[in-house]
Amino acid sequence: MRITFPRLAAFTAKLKEVRIILDPSGRASKGVREYIQKFYPNLKKSNPNLPILVRECAGVQPRLWARYENGKEVSMSLTNQAAPDIQKQLEAVGK
């Protein structure tokens, strides 16, 4: 199945950091690994000054963390989500 995103969003200036945590071989992280492999380069190109950290750790459930100005953090589960769903989550935290 081919997945395309016509445009990857540039995030709000209030967003200071994005962290994606995943298991490098776990089933629950399959969609996250696909997202990183296919769409991370364009995401970073659209947001060159935003730190986007990808961390792999065996045995963890995949999560997305967003840190905003004043230290506020939001976390959401990415367990068993497909790449398009992960893009929607990223767009939601980036607004």
C-alpha positions as CSV (number, residue, x, y, z in Angstrom):
1,M,0.0,0.0,0.0
2,R,1.4,3.4,-0.9
3,I,0.8,6.3,1.5
4,T,1.3,9.8,0.4
5,F,1.0,13.1,2.2
6,P,0.7,16.1,-0.1
7,R,2.1,18.5,2.4
8,L,3.8,18.1,5.8
9,A,2.8,20.9,8.2
10,A,5.2,23.4,9.5
11,F,4.6,23.5,13.3
12,T,3.7,26.5,15.5
13,A,6.5,28.4,17.1
14,K,5.2,27.5,20.5
15,L,6.3,23.9,20.0
16,K,9.9,23.6,21.2
17,E,10.6,19.9,20.8
18,V,9.1,16.7,19.6
19,R,10.3,13.3,20.8
20,I,9.3,9.9,19.3
21,I,10.0,6.9,21.4
22,L,9.8,3.4,19.8
23,D,10.9,-0.2,20.0
24,P,13.2,-1.0,17.1
25,S,11.7,-4.5,16.6
26,G,8.4,-4.5,18.5
27,R,5.1,-5.1,16.7
28,A,3.4,-2.2,18.4
29,S,6.0,0.2,16.9
30,K,5.7,-1.0,13.3
31,G,3.7,2.0,12.1
32,V,6.1,4.4,13.9
33,R,9.1,2.7,12.2
34,E,7.4,3.1,8.8
35,Y,6.6,6.7,9.5
36,I,10.2,7.5,10.5
37,Q,11.7,5.7,7.4
38,K,9.3,7.3,4.9
39,F,8.3,10.7,6.3
40,Y,10.9,12.0,8.8
41,P,13.2,13.6,6.2
42,N,10.3,15.8,4.8
43,L,9.0,16.5,8.3
44,K,12.5,17.8,9.3
45,K,12.8,19.7,6.1
46,S,9.5,21.5,6.8
47,N,10.6,22.3,10.4
48,P,14.4,22.8,10.2
49,N,14.8,24.6,13.5
50,L,12.6,22.3,15.6
51,P,14.4,19.5,17.5
52,I,12.8,16.3,16.5
53,L,14.3,13.4,18.5
54,V,13.8,9.8,17.7
55,R,14.7,7.4,20.4
56,E,14.8,3.6,20.2
57,C,14.6,1.4,23.3
58,A,13.8,-2.3,23.4
59,G,10.6,-3.2,25.2
60,V,8.9,0.2,25.3
61,Q,5.5,1.1,24.0
62,P,5.7,3.8,21.3
63,R,4.9,7.4,22.4
64,L,4.9,10.9,21.1
65,W,6.1,13.7,23.4
66,A,5.6,17.3,22.5
67,R,7.3,20.1,24.6
68,Y,5.9,23.6,24.4
69,E,7.2,26.9,25.7
70,N,7.1,27.3,29.4
71,G,7.9,23.6,29.8
72,K,4.4,22.2,29.2
73,E,4.6,18.7,27.8
74,V,2.0,16.5,26.1
75,S,2.3,12.8,25.6
76,M,0.3,10.4,23.5
77,S,0.4,6.7,22.7
78,L,1.4,5.6,19.2
79,T,0.8,1.9,20.0
80,N,-0.3,0.0,16.9
81,Q,-1.0,3.1,14.9
82,A,-0.4,3.3,11.1
83,A,1.8,6.0,9.5
84,P,-1.2,8.3,8.5
85,D,-2.5,8.2,12.0
86,I,0.9,9.2,13.4
87,Q,0.9,12.2,11.0
88,K,-2.5,13.3,12.3
89,Q,-1.1,13.1,15.9
90,L,1.9,15.2,14.9
91,E,-0.3,17.7,13.2
92,A,-2.5,17.9,16.3
93,V,0.4,18.6,18.7
94,G,1.9,21.1,16.2
95,K,-1.0,23.5,16.1
